[in-house]
């Protein structure tokens, strides 16, 4: 019997150490316990996803650039995909079960939690930091917006979930790299 995989806690600690220290203007941390689900559909089966969202008391699929909710958050990431980010495990499990592969002809949910790392950024210095990490056109200007973007040279998803709060989702394998850039960008600026 193969050994059970161990938690990545030592890596998480290294990522946290690369981030800027908490200050009165900015706090950046690795968000533990968030689930990241990709809800995907092919043309003609968006209704299946809307039906599952409604059954779980969530709004229907968001439109381009929209970030809906307050944990869970729903973000449009393309014409046939949205992300659902939540700390509510039972909700995530319910959506996954209702959209398990094969349940609907052209729609499914994929749990990307193990492969995703979410940074929680809070404070008045948020826009200053984001302007050093993302193209100006990719920075969501207010709560309720979100986009796929390039964080330096890697793909990221940014959800503006409050006036001074954003969640940044990156591929877990690139988490250390992203943390180093976040720390570098903060220290390089007026922060």
PyMOL commands that set and color helices and strands:
alter all, ss='L'
color gray80, all
select helices_A, chain A and resi 9-18+46-55+89-98+113-115+126-133+136-138+172-188
alter helices_A, ss='H'
color red, helices_A
select strands_A, chain A and resi 27-30+35-41+67-69+73-78+81-86+107-111+116-122+145-151+154-162+165-171
alter strands_A, ss='S'
color yellow, strands_A
deselect
rebuild
show_as cartoon
